Amino acid sequence: MELQYERVAGLDIGKATLTACVRTPGSRGRRRAETRTFSTMTRSLQVMRDWLLAEGVTVAAMESTSTYWKGAFYCLEEAMEVWLINAAHIKAFDRRKSDVRDAEWIAQLLEVGLLRPSFVPPPDIRRLRMLTRYRVQLMGDRTREITRLELMLEDASVKLSSVAASLTSVSARAMVGALIGGESDPRVLADLAKGKMRRKIPALTEALTGHFDAGHAQLARSMLARIAAVEAALTELNAVIAAAFEPWSHQLELLQTIPGVGEKVAQVIIAETGADMARFPSPEHLASWAGVAPGMHESAGRFHAIPPPHGNKWLTAMLVEAAGSVGRMKGANYLSAQHARLSGRRGAGRAQVAVAHSILVSAYWMLTRDEPYRDLGPDWLAKHNDEAHARRLVAQLERLGHTVTLDQPAA
């Protein structure tokens, strides 16, 4: 195959060691290969970088192995062009497996142009990613602890979660706190309800009748303490994130004009894509990279439905969450109409992925053109699908044996 790069390096990375293979021009038109093994400690990585520079390497490639690739990538990115390769692309080429062979194989594939680099954001965007991803993890910790509290209350036959919308509301926390304090009279506990919850006092009285004992109280006290600690950490982290996103305040304002996209969703879109749409050739490429593009499999002229491709799980999760909130708007805009139209035919799950795709495509063009969201209106789909709907109805009647003639309405 034709040579694309003359001086390349292939890196096979593990937790403790790194194997690097350098391929450069040799004598009589042949290729020279040299392989060395290094520690993944910072100083050893610097020695590896100096060796690659001394060999005149211009492009280095490595597999995205867990998080172990980050140290080597960050060490090399300022000195040369570095490619992070999807491991599935390497495995598509069958070969014998070892660390040395892996490094040599990556270098050989790289020099003939058979590898594609993955998107790795610049350092400032990587910091935003670290913050927003940690927030998602903290929110998950909070949700899991609330679930444990609910299960513990169920063990005590306290059905508070069946009446209260959330165990973290002011009323629910007051009731759980009173249970921990030793109050056992369900009428007294139900009377702690605040605001609209007071209308549910009879149901709360029944739900709070159980056998909550000292063991349950000890567990509940510990769970509430952990929930409070996580919420305090989230409050502090949100302030840090808000300060970190100040340089992208304009992009945040633009993205929040999309229905269903709040501040957190907009922050994740910027943190995961970098807000620079020039890195993606088209909105379709961006949607495929994120994992919200429709899967396609064509064989013998027939198309078969397959799941969407694997993509950026952090971005996909937030987009699907935003699509779910759009679906609850009940036909107030184009996206909610799209959700309602698809959920009836394909189910809520596919409808949310489709709306997430539309949100991401809108974000692509908004950030590219620097303009706010312009809604097409809830009737747009109906107006532009009337002819297709008429053709479907005609086809159904013809399958039943009828002859159909359509008269064009008078102008």
C-alpha positions in Angstrom: 0.0 0.0 0.0 1.1 3.6 -0.6 2.9 5.2 2.3 1.1 8.2 3.8 3.5 9.1 6.7 7.2 8.5 6.6 8.0 8.8 10.4 5.4 7.3 12.7 5.0 5.8 16.1 2.6 3.2 17.4 1.9 3.1 21.1 0.4 0.1 23.1 -0.5 1.4 26.5 -1.2 -0.5 29.7 -1.6 0.7 33.3 2.1 0.4 34.3 4.0 0.1 31.0 3.9 1.5 27.5 5.4 -0.1 24.4 6.3 2.2 21.5 7.3 1.2 18.0 8.9 3.8 15.7 8.9 3.2 11.9 11.2 5.4 9.8 12.9 5.2 6.3 15.7 2.6 6.2 18.3 1.6 3.7 17.5 0.5 0.2 14.0 1.8 0.4 13.1 -0.5 3.2 11.3 0.5 6.5 13.2 0.5 9.8 11.4 -0.4 13.0 12.5 0.0 16.6 10.5 -0.9 19.6 11.1 0.2 23.2 9.2 -0.2 26.5 8.7 2.6 29.0 7.1 3.1 32.4 3.9 5.2 32.4 5.3 7.5 35.0 5.6 11.1 33.9 9.4 11.2 33.7 9.6 8.0 31.7 6.9 9.4 29.3 9.1 12.5 28.8 12.1 10.2 27.9 9.8 8.5 25.4 8.8 11.8 23.9 12.4 12.9 23.5 13.2 9.6 21.8 10.3 10.1 19.3 11.4 13.6 18.6 15.0 12.5 18.1 13.7 10.0 15.5 11.8 12.7 13.7 8.4 11.2 14.3 5.6 13.5 13.1 2.5 11.4 13.9 1.9 9.0 16.8 -1.1 6.8 17.3 -2.4 4.9 20.4 -5.5 2.9 21.4 -8.0 4.5 23.7 -7.3 2.0 26.5 -9.5 2.9 29.6 -8.0 6.2 30.9 -4.4 5.0 30.7 -3.9 6.8 27.3 -4.3 10.2 28.8 -0.8 10.6 30.3 0.9 9.7 27.1 -1.4 11.7 24.9 -1.1 14.9 27.0 2.7 14.4 27.1 2.9 14.2 23.3 0.2 16.5 22.0 2.3 19.7 22.2 5.3 18.1 20.5 3.7 16.3 17.5 0.4 15.2 16.0 -1.2 12.5 18.1 -4.1 10.3 17.1 -6.3 8.5 19.6 -7.7 5.4 17.9 -10.9 3.5 18.6 -9.9 0.0 19.8 -12.6 -1.5 17.6 -10.9 -0.2 14.5 -7.7 -1.9 15.4 -9.4 -5.2 16.2 -11.0 -5.2 12.8 -7.6 -6.3 11.4 -6.9 -9.8 12.7 -3.4 -10.5 14.0 -1.4 -12.2 16.7 -1.6 -10.4 20.0 1.2 -9.1 22.3 2.2 -5.7 23.5 5.2 -5.5 21.0 3.1 -6.7 18.1 0.3 -4.3 19.0 2.7 -1.3 18.9 4.2 -2.5 15.6 0.8 -3.1 14.1 -0.5 0.3 15.1 2.5 1.9 13.5 2.1 -0.1 10.3 -1.6 0.8 10.0 -0.8 4.5 10.7 1.9 4.8 8.0 -0.4 3.6 5.2 -3.4 5.7 6.4 -5.7 2.9 7.6 -6.5 4.6 10.9 -8.9 7.4 11.8 -8.3 9.7 14.8 -10.9 10.2 17.4 -11.9 13.6 18.7 -9.9 14.7 21.7 -10.8 18.2 22.9 -8.2 20.9 23.8 -7.2 21.3 27.5 -9.7 24.1 28.4 -12.6 21.9 27.1 -11.2 18.9 28.9 -11.5 20.8 32.2 -15.1 21.5 31.5 -15.7 17.9 30.7 -14.1 16.8 34.0 -16.4 19.2 35.9 -19.7 18.3 34.2 -19.0 14.6 34.3 -18.2 14.7 38.0 -21.6 16.5 38.5 -23.4 13.7 36.7 -21.6 11.2 39.0 -22.6 13.2 42.1 -26.2 13.3 40.9 -26.1 9.6 40.5 -24.8 9.1 44.0 -27.6 11.3 45.3 -30.2 9.3 43.4 -28.8 5.9 44.6 -28.9 7.1 48.2 -32.5 8.3 47.9 -33.4 4.9 46.4 -31.7 3.2 49.4 -33.8 5.4 51.7 -37.0 4.4 49.9 -36.2 0.7 50.1 -35.4 1.0 53.8 -38.8 2.7 54.4 -40.5 0.0 52.5 -38.9 -2.5 54.8 -40.5 -0.7 57.7 -43.9 -0.7 55.8 -43.7 3.1 55.6 -45.2 3.9 52.1 -44.2 7.6 52.1 -42.9 7.5 48.6 -46.3 6.3 47.3 -47.9 9.5 48.4 -45.1 12.1 48.3 -43.6 12.9 44.9 -40.1 13.0 46.3 -38.5 11.8 49.5 -36.3 15.0 49.4 -39.1 17.5 49.6 -39.4 19.7 52.7 -42.5 17.8 53.9 -41.0 14.3 53.3 -37.7 15.2 55.1 -39.6 16.6 58.0 -41.6 13.4 58.4 -38.5 11.2 58.0 -36.7 13.4 60.6 -39.6 13.0 63.0 -39.5 9.2 62.5 -35.8 9.2 63.3 -36.5 11.3 66.4 -38.8 8.7 67.7 -42.3 10.0 66.7 -44.5 7.0 65.8 -48.0 8.5 65.7 -48.9 8.6 62.0 -51.4 11.5 62.5 -48.7 13.7 64.1 -46.3 12.8 61.3 -48.8 13.5 58.6 -49.5 16.9 60.2 -45.9 17.9 59.3 -47.0 18.3 55.7 -46.4 21.7 54.1 -48.3 23.6 51.3 -50.1 21.4 48.8 -49.0 18.2 50.6 -51.6 19.1 53.4 -54.3 18.0 51.0 -52.9 14.5 51.2 -53.0 14.3 55.1 -55.5 11.3 55.1 -53.3 9.4 52.6 -50.1 10.3 54.5 -51.6 9.0 57.7 -52.2 5.6 56.2 -48.8 5.6 54.5 -46.9 6.5 57.7 -48.5 3.6 59.6 -45.7 1.0 59.9 -43.1 -0.5 62.2 -40.2 1.9 62.0 -37.8 0.9 64.7 -34.4 2.0 66.1 -32.5 0.0 63.5 -34.4 1.8 60.7 -33.8 5.1 62.4 -30.0 4.5 62.5 -29.9 3.7 58.8 -32.1 6.6 57.8 -30.0 9.0 59.8 -26.9 7.8 58.0 -28.6 8.0 54.5 -29.9 11.5 55.1 -26.4 12.6 56.2 -24.9 11.2 53.0 -27.6 12.9 50.9 -27.0 16.2 52.6 -23.2 15.8 52.0 -23.7 15.1 48.3 -26.1 18.1 47.9 -23.6 20.4 49.6 -20.9 19.1 47.2 -23.3 19.7 44.2 -24.0 23.3 45.3 -20.2 24.0 45.5 -19.5 22.3 42.2 -22.3 24.2 40.4 -20.7 27.4 41.5 -17.3 26.2 40.1 -18.9 25.1 36.9 -20.7 28.5 36.4 -17.4 30.3 36.8 -15.6 27.9 34.4 -18.3 28.5 31.7 -18.1 32.3 31.7 -16.0 32.4 28.5 -18.8 30.5 26.8 -21.7 32.6 28.2 -22.9 33.6 24.7 -23.0 30.0 23.5 -24.9 29.0 26.6 -27.5 31.7 25.9 -28.0 30.5 22.4 -28.4 26.8 23.3 -30.9 27.6 26.0 -33.3 29.0 23.4 -33.9 25.3 22.3 -37.0 23.9 24.0 -36.1 21.5 26.7 -32.4 22.6 26.9 -31.7 24.2 30.2 -28.4 25.4 31.7 -27.1 22.0 32.6 -27.8 20.5 29.2 -26.3 23.4 27.4 -23.2 23.1 29.6 -22.8 19.4 28.7 -23.2 20.2 24.9 -20.4 22.7 25.1 -18.2 20.5 27.3 -18.5 17.4 25.1 -18.4 19.0 21.7 -16.1 21.9 22.5 -18.6 24.4 21.0 -16.5 24.5 17.8 -18.6 22.8 15.2 -15.7 23.2 12.6 -14.3 19.9 14.1 -17.3 18.0 12.7 -17.7 17.9 8.9 -21.5 17.9 9.1 -24.4 17.7 11.6 -24.8 14.0 10.5 -21.2 13.3 11.5 -21.8 15.0 14.9 -25.0 13.0 15.5 -23.2 9.8 14.7 -20.3 10.7 16.9 -22.7 11.4 19.8 -24.7 8.2 19.3 -28.1 9.7 18.4 -28.0 9.0 14.6 -30.4 6.4 13.3 -28.7 3.1 12.6 -28.7 1.9 9.0 -28.1 -1.5 7.5 -28.7 -2.1 3.8 -28.4 -5.4 2.1 -29.6 -6.4 -1.4 -31.4 -3.1 -1.7 -33.4 -3.6 1.5 -33.0 -1.5 4.6 -33.1 -3.0 8.1 -33.5 -1.1 11.4 -30.6 -1.5 13.8 -29.8 0.3 17.1 -28.0 3.6 16.9 -24.2 3.4 17.0 -22.3 3.7 20.2 -21.3 7.3 20.9 -20.6 9.8 23.6 -22.7 8.4 26.5 -22.5 11.7 28.6 -23.9 13.8 25.8 -26.5 11.3 24.7 -27.8 10.9 28.2 -28.4 14.7 28.6 -29.9 15.0 25.1 -32.3 12.2 25.8 -33.2 13.8 29.1 -33.9 17.1 27.4 -36.0 15.2 24.8 -38.1 13.7 27.6 -38.8 17.1 29.0 -39.8 18.3 25.5 -42.2 15.3 25.3 -44.1 16.6 28.3 -44.8 20.0 26.6 -47.8 18.5 24.7 -47.5 20.0 21.2 -46.3 23.4 22.2 -43.5 23.5 19.6 -42.0 21.5 16.7 -39.9 19.2 18.9 -42.9 18.3 21.2 -45.0 17.6 18.1 -42.2 15.4 16.7 -42.1 13.5 20.0 -45.8 13.0 20.0 -45.9 11.9 16.4 -43.1 9.3 16.8 -44.0 8.0 20.2 -47.4 6.9 18.9 -45.9 4.8 16.1 -42.4 3.8 17.3 -42.6 4.1 21.1 -41.4 6.7 23.6 -37.7 5.4 23.6 -37.2 5.9 19.9 -39.1 9.2 19.9 -36.7 10.5 22.6 -33.7 9.5 20.6 -35.1 11.1 17.4 -35.9 14.4 19.3 -32.4 14.3 20.8 -31.0 14.0 17.3 -33.1 17.1 16.3 -31.8 19.0 19.3 -28.2 18.2 18.5 -28.6 19.1 14.8 -30.2 22.4 15.8 -27.3 23.1 18.2 -24.8 22.4 15.4 -26.3 25.0 13.1 -26.9 27.5 15.9 -23.3 27.4 17.0 -22.0 27.4 13.4 -24.2 30.4 12.3 -24.2 32.1 15.7 -28.0 32.5 15.8 -30.7 31.5 18.3 -33.2 28.7 17.8 -36.1 29.3 15.4 -39.0 27.0 16.0 -40.9 25.7 13.0 -44.1 25.4 14.9 -46.1 22.4 16.1 -48.0 22.2 12.7 -45.0 22.0 10.5 -44.8 18.2 10.4 -48.5 17.9 9.6 -48.4 20.5 6.8 -45.3 18.9 5.1 -46.6 15.3 5.5 -50.1 15.8 4.1 -49.2 14.5 0.7 -47.3 11.5 2.1 -50.3 10.7 4.3 -52.6 10.9 1.4 -50.4 8.5 -0.6 -50.4 6.0 2.3 -54.2 6.2 2.5 -54.6 5.6 -1.3 -52.2 2.6 -1.1 -54.3 1.1 1.7 -57.5 1.5 -0.2 -56.0 0.0 -3.3 -54.8 -3.0 -1.4 -58.4 -3.5 -0.4 -59.4 -3.6 -4.1 -60.7 0.0 -4.5 -59.9 2.4 -7.3 -59.1 5.8 -6.0 -59.1 9.1 -7.9 -58.0 12.2 -6.1 -59.5 15.6 -7.1 -57.3 18.6 -6.6 -59.0 21.3 -4.5 -59.9 24.5 -6.3 -57.4 27.3 -5.9 
